[in-house]
Every structure is written in structure tokens, then in C-alpha cells.
Amino acid sequence: MRAAPLFRPQSIAARQGAWLGDPTISLSPPIRLVSFSSCVLVVAMVFGSYARRTNLRGLMLPSSGLVKVSAPQSGAIRSSNVSNDQEVYAGDVLYVLDTDTTSSDGATQEKILASLRRQRDLLAEQIETKERLRTSKNRDLREKAANLRAQVL
């Protein structure tokens, strides 16, 4: 004899799909994002404002009336070639700078130049010495070659 099932077949059939959960309608995140960004775009177009670009010819002056001018290197102003309210153009010399710096030993630029001159003179002297040495070696090698030829013949 066959044993009777514990649950009715209708109950077992109803429970087979229960693990899938209840049916719901859900929008995926990209659709929500597209909807939100579309709403923001429509609101921005209706209530927003934008800047207009225009090409103009003429003279531009800063609103404050001042322009910051800087020198390529530091130094003291030796002379000024401009005055207040004078019109200047690109490339005009406004100031002449004295870039010579001094230290506790005196004028630094002059000392650097003197040191560079000494180095240049020393290098020229070394080049001359090497040239004399090369000439002497060449003469010695020629004499040696002549002596060897004389011994072979």
C-alpha cells in the first residue's frame, strides 16, 4: 500500500513558485536617472539663463584701472622711462633695472664675472698646453717611424 502524501497536490503546486517572490513592477536605475536628468534639463531651460558671447574690436581697459607689470628678474629701478597717464605700447621700455646684487664681500656680479674670466683664461691655457703636447707627440712618432723604416731597409 502506498502512503498518502502529507500535503495536498494543490498546496504543493502553489508553493513551488513561492521562492520567486511576489510580482512587482520596478524601474531600473538608468531609467530613473534619465528621467531625473530630463526633468532638471527642462527646468534649467525654462528658468535658467545663459551668457552671450560677442566679438568686439577696440581697446580693453581693466575695470580697476591698474595693470600688474612684472620684471623678468629682480633688481633695483635705475631709471623710469614713463610718467603717469602716458600711453604705452607693447615692447616699450618702462623701467631700466639694475640687477647687480651686493653682498658683504662687495659687488657679487663683478666677482662672478671675474671668476668666470679666470676660468676662461685657465681653460685657454690648458687647451694651448694640450696642443703643444699633441704636436710634440706627433713629431716623436714621426721620428720613431723613420727610425724603424731605416732599420728595416
GICORGI-V152758 format. One record per pair of residues at least 12 apart in sequence whose ideal C-beta (glycine too) atoms are under 6 Angstrom apart, sorted by the first residue. I is the first residue (numbers start at 1). GAP is how many residues later the second one is. D is the distance in Angstrom with one decimal. If there is no record, write none. Layout:
i=[I I]
gap=[GAP GAP]
d=[D D]
This chain:
i=[71 73 75 75 75 76 77 78 78 79 80 81 81 82]
gap=[26 26 22 23 24 22 18 18 20 17 15 12 13 12]
d=[5.8 5.8 3.8 5.4 3.9 4.8 5.1 4.6 4.3 4.6 5.4 5.3 6.0 5.1]
